[in-house]
C-alpha cells in the first residue's frame, strides 16, 4: 500500500487511464491484460478510480471494459455487492463518465437473454431494469426495450413495459399486447405524466378483461380529470368478480377522492376478505381520521 492507502495496482491502472488519451492502443492493451490476470482486483481498482467521476477517454474506456467483460453488470445485479440504492448511485456516477451506459446495459441484457441459458439470468436482468427505471428515461432505449418485449419471460417483459411507458409517455402500443402484466405496467408508467393525449387508449384499456389493467387505466383517467372515470369505478365496485371489486377499492384509495367514501363503506361488508381489506385501507387513506 502507498501513503494514500491505495494499492500498487490502483496506481498502475490509474496511470494507464491517464495515458489512454495519448496512447490508446498501448494503454488499452495493458488494461485488458490486467483484467485477464486478476478480474476481481481489476474490478475493485476500477471502482476506486471511477469514484472521481472524471470524464476522459481513459475513464470511458475503463467503463466499457467493465461492461463488455460483464464485471459491471454482474456487480450491479448482485444484491450482495450493492443494495439497489447504491447500485443506482453507481450508475448515475458512471453515466457522467459514459453517457451511453444505459444503452450499453440494455444491450448487455439482450446479449444475455439470447444465450442458451438465458432464463438463468432473469433475476439479474430484472434488477438491472429496476436500476434503469430510476436512472434513464431516454427515448434512445426504445428500440432495445421493444426487443426485450419479445422475450417469453413475463417478469422481464413487464419490467421492460414500465421503461417503455416512461420513454414513450404513451400507452397506445400496449393495447395489442397479449400479456396483462405488460399492459398494466405500461399504464402505470404514465401515472405521473400528463396523459391527456392517451385518453382514447386509456378508455379502451379501462374495458380490459384483466382487473389490474382496467383499474390502472381508470386511475390514470381520474388523474387527468375525466369525470366519467369516477362513475366507471363505482360500476367496477359492484362487479361480479371479487378481483375487480378489490381493484376498484384499491383504485379509489389511490385516487384520494372523498366521493368514494360512501361506496367504500358499503364494500367493507363485502363477502370477500380482499375487498373488505382494500376498502378499509382506502377509507383510511382518503380520511385518515376515520376509525
Beta strands, then each sheet from edge to edge (+ up, - down):
end
